Amino acid sequence: MAEDKFSNELMSDDELDNVAGGTKSEFKELQRILPKITDRIWNDVNRCYEDAERPLNRDEVVRYLQDRYLIIADIQTSGSWWNPFSGGANNTYKRNGESLTHAQVVAEIKSLGY
């Protein structure tokens, strides 16, 4: 009976984005497509400084999206470190008061580059 009641119910893309968003995997995807940072680190073995490349952290991603794309991002990274799909509220992205989906943000970064 419950199946009949909801058989004609469809969710819009916006509703689906609100259900599916907010995972660490989204943050990891942003880390993969945004530029890396090169830090100078001390190598104890060779006793010298070396350059090491690392992905942007959460705060750096938020700041980068704001500065480069004028996107206000609230990125949630809570949950288990070993499970990229765990925890957190939905990630949200806005520009000029309008909501953007994660897919829209990724598409814009890929099309415009960094």
LINJORA-V245704 format. One record per backbone hydrogen bond with DSSP energy under -0.5 kcal/mol. NH is the residue of the N-H (numbers start at 1). CO is the residue of the C=O. Records with the same first field share a line. If there is no record, write none. Layout:
NH=CO + CO
//
This chain:
5=1
6=2
7=3 + 4
9=6
10=8
16=12
17=13
18=14
19=15
20=16
21=17
24=84
25=84
26=23
27=23
28=24
29=25
30=26
31=27
32=28
33=29
34=30
37=54
39=37 + 52
41=39 + 50
43=48
44=42
47=43
48=43
50=41
52=39
54=37
61=57
62=58
63=59
64=60
65=61
66=62
67=63
68=64
69=64 + 65
70=66
71=65
72=70 + 94
73=71
74=92
75=73
76=74
83=80
84=82
86=83
92=74
93=100
94=72
95=98
98=95
100=93
105=101
106=102
107=103
108=104
109=105
110=106
111=107
112=108
113=109
//
